[in-house]
Amino acid sequence: MLEVLGYFSSILVGLVLGLLGGGGSILSIPILVYLFGIEPVMASAYSLFIVGVTSFVGAIPKYKENLVNIRTGILFGIPSILAIFATRHWFVPAIPQVIFESGQFVFTKRELLLGIFALLMVLASFRLIRHPKETNNSDQRKFRVFLVIVEGSLIGFLTGLVGAGGGFLIIPALIFLTGLPFKTAVGTSLFIIAINSLTGFLGDLLNQSMDWPFLLSITSLAVGGILVGHFFSRRIAAFYLRKAFGWFTLLVGAWILLKEFLLS
């Protein structure tokens, strides 16, 4: 029964990515762990492939509709990839499992990483919810190459810490730093997520054996979901998508904080 729910939920991963441009990893990892019973390390590797391939497929129709800014994606993606690799290879292994301990209180590495990610999600959501107006192309901000590279490196570091695709952080950065309209930010985010996730998966591929029939079946369902999400995103105004993305980000961030610090 749980596996049937897992296969059905895999479609939701793609649907959310297609509509909102983020949230794939946050949905796929719990699905793999809790519904399919896959251990977390392998689940994170599978998630990178599922989200990477799904995002790549989802970016294709958006590129055809001129909703992917390739220049921004490359400038953002390359330093992000380097930062993810450096963070996963050197920084994360150096963090002790127990950060702080006093009596009954224990603050762990898991709580540190998820806490940082959740707080960033909550902070990013506020601006999206409070400022839902679209950017006017005639008043588009001057493109700031240096800041885009710095932001890509920072988000690469943060997503490297928690092992997620980072769409919740990438989209607000693209909107408020480069002035991209929301739908273009979504398309560009899918392009960046695809690069980041598939690059990360290559590292896992060298070290672990994959269950390809299972992985490809889940990925196929997610790809179907993202095509459906893209279909509906064309028919929903950017104003509502952006506000929905903000609320979704807030709810997931709040849920992570609640689960890790109050319900654990």
PyMOL commands that set and color helices and strands:
alter all, ss='L'
color gray80, all
select helices_A, chain A and resi 2-20+24-35+40-64+70-94+109-130+137-139+145-162+167-178+182-207+212-233+238-261
alter helices_A, ss='H'
color red, helices_A
select strands_A, chain A and resi 98-102+105-108
alter strands_A, ss='S'
color yellow, strands_A
deselect
rebuild
show_as cartoon
